[in-house]
Amino acid sequence: MTQYSSHDWRKNTDDAVVVDTNSATLKVNDCIVRFTHPKSLKTEEVDVSRLIRVFCNNQDSHRRSVK
């Protein structure tokens, strides 16, 4: 296991994986999401572990918007 600092969220997602429809798996900490921002039309990149962190932190306060 990689050593993460105490404030690094990736320590919580070290065993998480991304699974596609063909059952291929990728480690979450090694993946990014690349997309075009709908307002600025710029290409953005976000770590998948960051998306998990945002989801977990906002799940209770934004229960209606998180599905």
DRENKE-887585 format. One line per 8 residues: number of its first residue (from 1); their letters; for each residue x, y, z of C-alpha. Coordinates in nm, 3 decimals, always signed. Each point is the difference from the previous one (the first is absolute). Layout:
// residues N
NUM	A	X Y Z ~ ...
This chain:
// residues 67
1	MTQYSSHD	+0.000 +0.000 +0.000 ~ +0.118 +0.350 -0.083 ~ +0.068 +0.231 +0.292 ~ -0.239 +0.297 -0.007 ~ +0.010 +0.307 +0.219 ~ -0.268 +0.036 +0.268 ~ -0.201 +0.251 -0.207 ~ +0.018 -0.190 -0.330
9	WRKNTDDA	-0.343 -0.141 -0.085 ~ +0.153 -0.268 -0.227 ~ +0.085 -0.205 +0.310 ~ -0.375 -0.067 +0.029 ~ -0.033 -0.115 -0.361 ~ +0.313 -0.214 -0.025 ~ -0.201 -0.322 -0.048 ~ -0.275 +0.155 -0.217
17	VVVDTNSA	-0.027 -0.097 -0.367 ~ -0.184 +0.123 -0.309 ~ -0.183 -0.272 -0.191 ~ -0.120 +0.045 -0.357 ~ -0.274 -0.196 -0.176 ~ +0.256 -0.257 -0.122 ~ +0.108 -0.071 +0.361 ~ +0.341 +0.161 -0.047
25	TLKVNDCI	+0.123 +0.157 +0.322 ~ +0.223 +0.299 +0.066 ~ +0.130 +0.131 +0.334 ~ -0.184 +0.319 +0.095 ~ +0.315 +0.178 +0.116 ~ +0.154 -0.047 -0.345 ~ -0.301 +0.135 -0.195 ~ -0.120 +0.339 -0.112
33	VRFTHPKS	-0.318 +0.119 -0.166 ~ +0.054 +0.227 -0.300 ~ -0.300 +0.198 -0.121 ~ -0.106 +0.324 -0.166 ~ -0.140 +0.247 +0.252 ~ -0.350 +0.089 -0.123 ~ +0.026 +0.373 +0.084 ~ +0.360 +0.087 -0.086
41	LKTEEVDV	+0.042 -0.270 -0.269 ~ +0.352 -0.063 +0.133 ~ +0.135 -0.351 +0.040 ~ +0.021 -0.084 +0.369 ~ +0.163 -0.288 +0.188 ~ -0.105 -0.125 +0.345 ~ +0.144 -0.285 +0.204 ~ -0.259 -0.272 +0.058
49	SRLIRVFC	+0.100 -0.010 +0.368 ~ -0.093 +0.371 +0.019 ~ -0.345 -0.077 -0.141 ~ -0.048 -0.265 +0.269 ~ +0.103 +0.252 +0.266 ~ -0.247 +0.260 -0.128 ~ -0.275 -0.260 -0.017 ~ +0.060 -0.117 +0.357
57	NNQDSHRR	+0.025 +0.353 +0.141 ~ -0.314 +0.124 -0.175 ~ -0.220 -0.306 +0.027 ~ -0.180 +0.107 +0.319 ~ -0.029 +0.372 -0.067 ~ -0.113 -0.043 -0.362 ~ -0.199 -0.319 +0.029 ~ -0.237 +0.091 -0.287
65	SVK	+0.278 +0.077 -0.251 ~ +0.218 -0.306 +0.070 ~ -0.133 -0.319 -0.153
